[in-house]
Amino acid sequence: MSNVYYPDYLQLDKILGAQAPESDKHGVKAHDEMLFIIIHQAYELWFKQILHEAGSVIDMFADKHVDDNGGELNIAVHRLQRVKTILDVLVHQMDVMETMTPLDFLDFRDLLRPASGFQSMQFKILEARLGLRMEARFGKQYYTSQLTPAHKAEIDALEKLPTLFELVNAWLERMPFLEERYWTAGDKPFFQQLEELYTKSLVKGEEANAALWRTIFVDGSAERKLSPAACRSALFIMLYRDEPIFQQPFRFLAALLDLDAGMATWRSRHVNMVHRMIGLRVGTGGSTGKAYLKGAMDSHYIFSEIADLSSFLFERRKLPALPDSLRSSLGFAG
C-alpha cells in the first residue's frame, strides 16, 4: 500500500491554482475579486456534496422499497439533515461575501459579463432532482437561455428522470395501514371519521377548509402534485407520529420541509445580498437581478404541499382509537 500524502490526496495544486481573476488579465486593480472567486468555488464544492447526499436518498427510494427495519429511512433522514446543515453553512457564507462593499464589487463586475451565478449547473441539477419541473419554474423561458447547448441538454434530460418528490409520493401511496383489512368491519371508513372530526374543529373563518379537505384527500386537483392517497398517508403519519413505526417516517417528512426551508433561506439571503450589491441593476447574465431572484424564492418551494397538511391536524386526544390488529402492525417486527 502506497503512502498517502495530504496535498496529493486533496489535489491542492489544482484547487489552490484554480483562481484566475479577470482583473489580473486586464491589468485592473480589484483586490476583492479573489474573495469573490473563492466564495463561489466554495459554493460549488458544497453543491457537489449536497448532490452526493440527495442523490443517495433518491437512489434509496427509486427501488420502490424502503426498509424501516433495515435502517434505510434512518440513513435517508440523517443525510437530508446533513444537507440542511450544509445549507445553513451556505447562508452564513454570505457574511463573508458581504465584507465586500458595492464599490469593491464595481472594481471588477463589468469584467465578468456575461458570466452569472444563474449559470450554476449544479444548483439547477439539484432543483431538478428534488422535484422542480420546468413548467413550475419562475421565468422558465429564461431558465436555460444562458447555458451552453450541452448544459441545456443536460438540464432538459433531467425532466425524464423521477424526482425525489415523485418518489416520495409513490412511497406514501404504498403505505398499507389505511387499507380496509386493518379496520373493524361495520365502522365508518377511517378517513370519513377524520373528516367529520376535522370539520367539527373548524372555527369561524375556516369554513372553506371543509371543501379543501375533499380536494386534497379525496378528489385531487390539477394544481396539486401530491396525490390524495399520498396526502392521506402523510396526514396519518403526522397524526400518529408517536407510534413506533411512524417515528422515522415523520422525521423524514420533517427533513423534507427543513430542506425546503434551508433552500428558501439561502435564496432570501442571496436576494438581500444582490440588492445590497447592485441595487436595481440587471444581473451580469442579463436577468432582472433582485426581481428575478425574489420571484424564484417565492415560487420554488418543492415540498410545500406536505407543509399544507398541517392545516388538517387536531388534538391527539380527539383521534380515533386504532384497532388492536393495526396497533400490533405499527410496532417493529422482532
KELUM-749803 format. One line per field, with one value per residue (C-alpha): residue number from 0; residue in three letters; x, y, z. Coordinates in Angstrom, 1 decimal. Each point is the difference from the previous one (the first is absolute). Layout:
# residues N
pos: NUM; ...
code: ALA; ...
u: X; ...
v: Y; ...
w: Z; ...
# end
This chain:
# residues 334
pos: 0; 1; 2; 3; 4; 5; 6; 7; 8; 9; 10; 11; 12; 13; 14; 15; 16; 17; 18; 19; 20; 21; 22; 23; 24; 25; 26; 27; 28; 29; 30; 31; 32; 33; 34; 35; 36; 37; 38; 39; 40; 41; 42; 43; 44; 45; 46; 47; 48; 49; 50; 51; 52; 53; 54; 55; 56; 57; 58; 59; 60; 61; 62; 63; 64; 65; 66; 67; 68; 69; 70; 71; 72; 73; 74; 75; 76; 77; 78; 79; 80; 81; 82; 83; 84; 85; 86; 87; 88; 89; 90; 91; 92; 93; 94; 95; 96; 97; 98; 99; 100; 101; 102; 103; 104; 105; 106; 107; 108; 109; 110; 111; 112; 113; 114; 115; 116; 117; 118; 119; 120; 121; 122; 123; 124; 125; 126; 127; 128; 129; 130; 131; 132; 133; 134; 135; 136; 137; 138; 139; 140; 141; 142; 143; 144; 145; 146; 147; 148; 149; 150; 151; 152; 153; 154; 155; 156; 157; 158; 159; 160; 161; 162; 163; 164; 165; 166; 167; 168; 169; 170; 171; 172; 173; 174; 175; 176; 177; 178; 179; 180; 181; 182; 183; 184; 185; 186; 187; 188; 189; 190; 191; 192; 193; 194; 195; 196; 197; 198; 199; 200; 201; 202; 203; 204; 205; 206; 207; 208; 209; 210; 211; 212; 213; 214; 215; 216; 217; 218; 219; 220; 221; 222; 223; 224; 225; 226; 227; 228; 229; 230; 231; 232; 233; 234; 235; 236; 237; 238; 239; 240; 241; 242; 243; 244; 245; 246; 247; 248; 249; 250; 251; 252; 253; 254; 255; 256; 257; 258; 259; 260; 261; 262; 263; 264; 265; 266; 267; 268; 269; 270; 271; 272; 273; 274; 275; 276; 277; 278; 279; 280; 281; 282; 283; 284; 285; 286; 287; 288; 289; 290; 291; 292; 293; 294; 295; 296; 297; 298; 299; 300; 301; 302; 303; 304; 305; 306; 307; 308; 309; 310; 311; 312; 313; 314; 315; 316; 317; 318; 319; 320; 321; 322; 323; 324; 325; 326; 327; 328; 329; 330; 331; 332; 333
code: MET; SER; ASN; VAL; TYR; TYR; PRO; ASP; TYR; LEU; GLN; LEU; ASP; LYS; ILE; LEU; GLY; ALA; GLN; ALA; PRO; GLU; SER; ASP; LYS; HIS; GLY; VAL; LYS; ALA; HIS; ASP; GLU; MET; LEU; PHE; ILE; ILE; ILE; HIS; GLN; ALA; TYR; GLU; LEU; TRP; PHE; LYS; GLN; ILE; LEU; HIS; GLU; ALA; GLY; SER; VAL; ILE; ASP; MET; PHE; ALA; ASP; LYS; HIS; VAL; ASP; ASP; ASN; GLY; GLY; GLU; LEU; ASN; ILE; ALA; VAL; HIS; ARG; LEU; GLN; ARG; VAL; LYS; THR; ILE; LEU; ASP; VAL; LEU; VAL; HIS; GLN; MET; ASP; VAL; MET; GLU; THR; MET; THR; PRO; LEU; ASP; PHE; LEU; ASP; PHE; ARG; ASP; LEU; LEU; ARG; PRO; ALA; SER; GLY; PHE; GLN; SER; MET; GLN; PHE; LYS; ILE; LEU; GLU; ALA; ARG; LEU; GLY; LEU; ARG; MET; GLU; ALA; ARG; PHE; GLY; LYS; GLN; TYR; TYR; THR; SER; GLN; LEU; THR; PRO; ALA; HIS; LYS; ALA; GLU; ILE; ASP; ALA; LEU; GLU; LYS; LEU; PRO; THR; LEU; PHE; GLU; LEU; VAL; ASN; ALA; TRP; LEU; GLU; ARG; MET; PRO; PHE; LEU; GLU; GLU; ARG; TYR; TRP; THR; ALA; GLY; ASP; LYS; PRO; PHE; PHE; GLN; GLN; LEU; GLU; GLU; LEU; TYR; THR; LYS; SER; LEU; VAL; LYS; GLY; GLU; GLU; ALA; ASN; ALA; ALA; LEU; TRP; ARG; THR; ILE; PHE; VAL; ASP; GLY; SER; ALA; GLU; ARG; LYS; LEU; SER; PRO; ALA; ALA; CYS; ARG; SER; ALA; LEU; PHE; ILE; MET; LEU; TYR; ARG; ASP; GLU; PRO; ILE; PHE; GLN; GLN; PRO; PHE; ARG; PHE; LEU; ALA; ALA; LEU; LEU; ASP; LEU; ASP; ALA; GLY; MET; ALA; THR; TRP; ARG; SER; ARG; HIS; VAL; ASN; MET; VAL; HIS; ARG; MET; ILE; GLY; LEU; ARG; VAL; GLY; THR; GLY; GLY; SER; THR; GLY; LYS; ALA; TYR; LEU; LYS; GLY; ALA; MET; ASP; SER; HIS; TYR; ILE; PHE; SER; GLU; ILE; ALA; ASP; LEU; SER; SER; PHE; LEU; PHE; GLU; ARG; ARG; LYS; LEU; PRO; ALA; LEU; PRO; ASP; SER; LEU; ARG; SER; SER; LEU; GLY; PHE; ALA; GLY
u: 0.0; 1.4; 0.3; -2.7; 1.3; -2.4; 0.6; -0.3; -3.1; -1.8; 1.5; 0.9; 2.1; -3.2; -2.2; 2.3; 1.1; -3.6; -0.4; 0.6; -1.4; -1.2; 1.4; 3.5; -0.4; -1.1; 2.5; -2.8; 0.4; -2.8; 1.1; -3.4; -0.3; 2.0; -2.5; -2.9; 1.6; 0.7; -3.4; -1.7; 2.4; -0.8; -3.7; 0.5; 1.9; -2.8; -2.6; 2.0; -0.3; -3.7; -0.6; 2.0; -2.2; -3.4; 0.9; 0.6; -3.4; -1.6; 1.7; -1.5; -3.5; 0.4; -0.1; -3.6; 1.0; 1.1; 0.7; -0.8; 1.2; 3.2; 0.9; -0.3; -2.4; 2.2; 2.9; -2.2; -1.0; 3.7; 1.2; -2.8; 0.8; 3.6; -1.2; -1.9; 3.1; 2.0; -2.7; 0.4; 3.7; -0.8; -2.2; 2.7; 2.6; -1.9; 1.5; 3.4; -1.3; -1.5; 3.3; 0.4; -1.7; -1.9; 2.8; 2.5; -2.2; -0.1; 3.8; -0.4; -3.8; -0.1; 3.0; -2.2; -2.7; -1.9; 1.0; -2.5; -0.9; -3.1; 2.2; 0.7; -0.7; 0.2; -2.7; -2.3; 0.6; -0.7; -3.4; -0.9; 1.0; -2.0; -3.2; -0.1; -1.3; 0.6; -3.7; 0.1; 3.1; -0.2; 1.1; 0.2; 0.5; 3.3; 1.0; 2.4; 0.5; 3.4; 1.4; 2.2; -2.0; 1.6; -1.0; -3.5; -0.4; 1.2; -2.7; -2.7; 1.0; -0.7; -3.7; -0.2; 1.3; -2.1; 0.5; 0.3; -3.5; -1.5; 1.8; -1.3; -3.5; 0.2; 1.5; -2.9; -2.5; 1.4; -0.7; -2.4; -1.4; -3.2; -1.1; -3.4; 1.5; 1.4; -3.3; -2.9; -2.9; -3.1; 1.8; 0.1; 3.1; 2.8; 0.5; -3.8; 0.4; 2.9; -1.8; -3.0; 2.3; 1.9; -3.1; -1.3; 3.3; -0.2; -0.3; -1.5; 1.9; 1.1; -3.3; 1.6; 2.4; -2.8; -0.1; 3.8; 0.1; -1.9; 2.3; 3.2; -0.9; -2.8; -0.3; 3.4; 0.6; 2.2; 1.7; 1.3; 2.8; -0.4; -2.7; -3.1; 1.3; 3.4; -1.6; -2.1; 3.1; 2.0; -2.7; -0.4; 3.8; -0.3; -2.9; 1.3; 3.7; 0.5; -0.6; 3.4; -0.1; -1.0; 2.7; 2.6; -2.5; -1.1; 3.6; 0.5; -2.9; 1.3; 3.5; -1.6; -1.6; 3.3; 1.7; -2.6; 0.4; 3.8; -0.1; -2.5; 2.2; 3.0; -2.0; -1.3; 3.5; 1.2; -2.8; 1.0; 3.7; -0.6; -2.2; 2.7; 2.7; -1.7; -3.2; -2.5; 2.5; -0.4; 2.2; 3.3; -1.8; -2.8; -2.7; -2.0; 2.2; -1.8; -3.5; 0.8; 1.6; -3.0; -2.4; 1.9; 0.2; -3.8; -0.9; 2.7; -1.1; 0.0; -1.6; -2.5; -3.0; 1.2; 0.2; -3.6; -1.2; 0.6; -3.3; -1.8; 1.6; -2.0; 0.6; 1.3; -2.8; -2.6; 1.6; -1.9; 1.4; 1.9; -1.2; 2.1; 1.0; 1.3; 1.7; 1.8; 1.2; 1.3; 2.6; 3.4; 0.3; 2.2
v: 0.0; 3.4; 2.8; 2.7; 3.6; 2.7; 2.5; -2.7; -1.6; 3.3; 1.0; 3.4; 1.0; -0.1; 1.6; 2.8; 0.7; 0.3; 3.8; 2.1; 3.5; 1.8; 3.3; -1.5; -0.8; 3.6; 1.7; 1.4; 0.4; -2.0; -1.4; -1.6; -2.1; -2.8; -0.1; -0.1; -2.9; -2.1; 0.6; -1.3; -2.9; -1.0; 0.2; -2.4; -2.5; 0.0; -0.4; -3.0; -1.5; 0.8; -1.8; -2.9; -0.2; 0.6; -2.3; -2.9; 0.6; 0.0; -3.3; -1.5; 0.9; -0.8; -3.8; 0.3; -1.6; 2.0; -2.4; 1.7; -3.0; -0.1; 3.6; 1.5; 2.7; 0.9; 0.4; 2.2; 2.2; 0.4; 0.9; 2.6; 1.5; 0.3; 1.8; 2.5; 0.6; 0.6; 2.5; 1.8; 0.3; 1.4; 2.7; 1.0; 0.1; 3.1; 1.8; -0.4; 1.2; 3.1; 1.2; 1.0; 3.4; 0.9; 2.3; -2.8; -2.2; 2.7; -0.2; -3.2; -0.6; 1.0; -2.3; -3.0; 0.5; -2.1; -2.5; -0.3; -2.2; -0.7; -2.3; -2.3; -3.4; -1.8; 2.1; -0.5; -3.7; 0.0; 1.7; -2.4; -3.1; 1.1; 0.7; 3.4; -0.8; 2.5; 1.0; 1.1; 2.1; 3.8; 1.6; -3.4; 1.7; 1.4; -2.9; -1.8; 2.8; 0.9; -3.5; -1.7; -2.4; -3.0; 1.3; 0.9; -3.6; -1.4; 2.0; -1.0; -3.7; 0.2; 0.7; -3.7; -1.3; -0.6; 2.7; -0.4; 1.6; -2.6; -2.9; 1.3; 0.2; -3.7; -1.0; 1.6; -1.6; -3.4; 0.3; -2.8; 1.1; 1.7; -3.2; -1.4; -3.2; 1.9; 1.7; -1.6; -1.0; 2.1; 3.2; 3.0; 0.2; 1.4; 3.1; 0.7; 0.0; 2.4; 2.3; 0.3; 0.6; 2.7; 1.7; 0.3; 1.6; 2.9; 3.5; 3.1; 0.9; -3.6; -1.2; -0.3; -2.6; -2.5; 0.1; 0.1; -3.3; -1.6; 1.5; -1.2; -3.4; -1.2; 1.6; 1.5; 2.9; 0.9; 2.6; -2.4; -2.5; -2.1; -2.6; -0.4; -3.5; 1.5; 2.8; -2.4; -2.0; 3.1; 1.3; -3.4; 0.1; 3.5; -0.8; -3.3; 1.0; -1.5; -3.5; -1.8; -0.7; 3.6; 1.8; -0.2; 0.7; 3.1; 1.1; -0.6; 2.2; 2.6; -0.2; 0.7; 3.1; 1.0; -0.4; 2.3; 2.5; -0.1; 0.7; 2.8; 1.6; -0.2; 1.6; 2.7; 0.9; -0.1; 2.5; 2.4; -0.3; 0.7; 3.0; 1.3; -0.5; 1.2; 1.7; -0.2; -0.7; -3.0; -3.0; -0.6; -2.9; 2.2; -0.9; 2.6; -0.5; 0.4; -0.3; -3.4; -1.4; 1.2; -1.7; -3.3; 0.2; 0.3; -2.7; -2.7; -1.8; -3.7; -1.7; 2.7; -2.3; -2.1; 3.1; 0.8; -3.2; 1.7; 1.8; -3.3; -1.0; 0.0; -1.0; -3.5; -0.6; 0.3; -2.6; -3.3; -3.0; -2.3; -3.6; -2.5; -1.8; 3.2; 1.1; -3.3; 0.6; 3.4; -1.5; -1.0; -3.7; -1.9
w: 0.0; -1.0; 2.4; -0.4; 0.0; 1.2; -2.8; -2.6; 1.5; 0.0; -3.4; 1.5; -3.0; -2.1; 2.6; 1.2; -3.6; -1.3; 0.7; -3.1; 0.6; -3.1; 1.5; -0.2; -3.6; -0.8; 2.3; 2.2; 3.8; 1.6; 3.3; 0.9; -3.2; 1.7; 2.8; -2.5; -1.9; 3.1; 1.5; -3.2; -0.3; 3.6; -0.9; -2.9; 2.1; 2.6; -2.9; -1.0; 3.5; 0.1; -3.3; 1.4; 3.1; -1.8; -2.8; 2.5; 1.5; -3.5; -0.7; 3.2; -1.0; -3.7; 0.6; 1.4; 3.3; 3.1; 2.9; 3.3; 2.0; -2.1; 0.9; -3.5; 1.0; 2.9; -2.4; -2.3; 2.9; 1.1; -3.5; -0.5; 3.3; -1.1; -3.1; 2.2; 2.1; -3.2; -1.2; 3.4; -0.8; -3.4; 1.6; 2.5; -2.8; -1.2; 3.1; -1.6; -3.4; 1.5; 1.3; -3.6; -0.6; -3.1; -1.1; 0.5; -2.3; -2.7; -0.3; -2.0; -0.5; -3.7; -0.8; 0.9; -2.7; -1.0; 2.7; 2.8; 3.0; -2.1; -2.0; 3.0; -1.5; 3.4; 1.6; -3.0; 0.1; 3.7; -0.5; -2.8; 1.9; 3.1; -2.0; -1.6; -3.5; -2.8; -0.3; 3.7; -0.3; 0.4; -3.3; -1.7; -3.4; 1.3; 2.3; -2.4; -2.5; 1.4; -0.1; -2.6; -2.3; 1.7; 3.5; -1.2; -1.4; 3.4; 1.8; -2.5; 0.4; 3.7; -0.8; -0.9; 3.3; 3.1; 2.6; 3.8; 0.3; -2.4; 1.8; 3.4; -1.4; -1.2; 3.4; 1.9; -2.4; 0.9; 3.8; 0.8; 3.3; -1.4; -1.8; 1.1; 1.3; 3.0; 1.0; 1.9; -2.2; 0.3; 1.1; -2.2; -2.2; 1.9; -2.1; 0.1; 3.8; -0.2; -2.4; 2.4; 2.9; -1.9; -1.3; 3.6; 1.0; -2.5; 1.5; -1.6; -3.1; -0.8; -1.5; -3.5; 1.4; 0.0; -3.8; -0.1; 1.9; -2.8; -2.7; 1.8; 1.4; -2.3; -3.4; -0.7; -2.4; -3.0; 2.1; 2.6; -0.6; 3.1; -0.6; 2.3; 1.1; 0.8; 1.9; 2.1; 0.9; 0.9; 2.2; 1.7; 0.7; 1.4; 2.2; 1.3; 0.1; 3.5; -1.2; -0.3; -3.8; -0.8; 1.9; -2.8; -2.8; 1.9; 0.4; -3.7; -0.9; 2.4; -1.6; -3.5; 1.4; 1.7; -3.4; -1.7; 2.8; -0.3; -3.7; 0.5; 2.7; -2.3; -2.9; 2.4; 1.2; -3.6; -1.1; 2.8; -0.8; -3.8; 0.9; 2.2; -2.6; -3.2; 1.1; -2.9; -2.8; -2.2; 0.7; -1.9; -1.7; -1.2; 2.6; 1.8; 3.0; 3.3; -1.6; -1.6; 3.2; 2.0; -2.3; 0.1; 3.8; 0.3; -2.5; 0.1; 3.1; -0.8; 3.0; 1.1; -0.6; 2.9; 2.2; -1.1; 1.8; 3.4; -0.7; 0.7; 3.3; 3.2; 3.6; 0.8; 2.6; -2.8; -2.3; -0.6; 1.9; -2.3; -0.3; 1.9; -3.2; -1.5; 3.2; 0.1; -3.6; 0.8; 2.4; -1.5; -0.8; 2.4
# end
